[in-house]
Amino acid sequence: MRRQLSAGLVVGALASCAMAFAGSAPAPVLIGLALLAGAAPAACPGGIRALLTRLVADGAVPRALSAEATLTQLTWTAAPALVVLLGLQVHAGAPLALGALLAATASYVLLRLPESQDPARAGPAVPPLPRTEPAAHGRQRAGRAAARTPSPWHDETALRTSSGTGRSRRRSADGPLSPTRAASGVEAARCACQGAARGRVRVLAASRP
């Protein structure tokens, strides 16, 4: 990644230097050089910040990032005043020439930085902390486990339901009740009632003196 960042800085430096000495060039050429000078090193801020976090120890990463942010803010604060001073007192292309010089210097320094620390040599990794679950998740798991556990009331209800379903199936297997079967059933019930009444009359008649 260092070579890519360094190449972007070099291209941006060349474009800025060309704009500094191409004041009489056509407008499309100047616009293209301006786009190239801004787009080529666009990945440098994030890339350099990523390299910085690899070059320092883990405990020094916050301080390094704080220093980088401070330098960035100071640069953005002092750059407008410096551009106005150079453009009015020295030359109109002096700010661009200075920017090209600083970009080329940054490209060289970027390649000379020490190598990042090897994670394998940094020491044993810190064991991960045990995972703790919130109380709400624990209650939800307990509720799901209780829902999976069958209860005796549930079994009894299931047995009653299955027995009722079995009777319904047996009734449906016998077929629908036809008018002939219904009439024979009514006739059998009437004969049974008449036989019971006659038997009762005979018992009463035999019991009289």
Helices and strands as residue ranges (DSSP letters): H 2-20, H 27-39, H 44-55, G 58-60, H 61-89, H 94-111, H 135-148, H 152-174, H 179-207
